[in-house]
Amino acid sequence: MQYYILVAVAIWSAVFVDSRNIRGISLAYRKFYKEKKTFLCLDGSKIIPFDQVNDDYCDCLDGSDEPGTAACLNGRFYCTNRGFRPSYIQSSRVNDGICDCCDGYDEHDNRTRCPNTCRNLGQQERAALEAEMRAVDDGMRLKRQLIKEGVSMWQEKQNQLKDLRRILSGLQTKLDAHRERKLEADAHQAKVMGVLKSPEDGAGGEIAARIFGQLDINKDGSLTVDEVQAGVVNLQDDGNLTEEEVTIKADLTGDLDPPDEGPGTSAASSAARHGEADLKEMEEALETTRAEIRDLEKVLSTDYGSSKEFLYLQGQCFQLVVYEYTYSLCPFSHVTQKSSTGAEVSLGKWQYWAGPPEQPYSRMEFEGGVPCWQGPLRTTLVTLTCGTETALRWVREPAKCRYVMELRTPSACEQRREAGRRGVHSEL
Ligand code: MAN
């Protein structure tokens, strides 16, 4: 009985080719190499006797009958690479004297000895992967911190904006009042000038001219409100003032409040004291405040990521020297290129986040830089990658005046998914 079983196994082995012995095929393909007597080329084009598989003669157009030899030009050999990751190589590399698979299975004609380096490679790759995962975890920790900072910076800027708007409205009220006072003072001045100039001829004219001369302290031929105010009280009525002089003085003092009136100083006198210079100063302060508000509104209207994780980059610039150029990236603002000869050109102004829908914050687009010689305006695309530092990693110009660069930042880190990240066999 035992004898019959042994004979049956021997016959079965002879008839059925054990696909585990077929070199150069993956586990997934083994089912196609289990024919009894024939083999169907994988492209379905031909049926050949099974003993023509891996017989070092190419029968199938797709090279599928020679997975383990170099016979077919278009064939491919599967490296199992146990301990590392499997891969395919061109069949022409089988038995060519060079070890391509780390398990050395591609050199099976015993002419070349290939040490198995898969385990080593696997260990190295696992170590690199683990280091990368640790870096992502560290990056995520930093990112959480940056989010916190971003949120409080955002709040700070909102408060700043509120304060500036309050200041602006205060300044506006002050300026309006100041302008009104100035208008009143100007009207007074015009009236004073009218009083002094009206008696054109005769004694009245002479008196007016004399009073004008007394009031015109700096002798520039014109009277300011200050001069009138300062001088009019000095027009002493020593009993010798003529009737006209008394009338003129009454006109002047009636229209203008005397100086040093104390806390009750009228609008006209206070406006006279402030004068043009104050008005200008106030207008300048108002414009500066308006500009600060505009800048802040612009900053606050920018998208800094779903949790404001990129806000910390605002106002910062990152440099990198590549050959004769120093590149400077100022996120949310602009990119420049400065040559060693000193000229600095714009490589674009901040436009928008340009990442794909699933990762919108992975790219930044800068456009509208200095025009390229006989070409388009310079543009820059920045790719953001995860890391524990914030730094410009590299800059390239793949097409003329089209720049690409990588900015490494913890804010680009994404929470790791524990499953499905293993690239290396761990079964070994
Ligand atoms: C300068 C630089 C280069 C660019 C050329 C185009 O040399 O901005 O990056 O390619 O101009 O003329």
Boltz pocket constraint, residues with backbone or C-beta under 6 A from the ligand:
constraints:
  - pocket:
      binder: B
      contacts: [[A, 337], [A, 345], [A, 372], [A, 373], [A, 397], [A, 400], [A, 401]]
      max_distance: 6.0
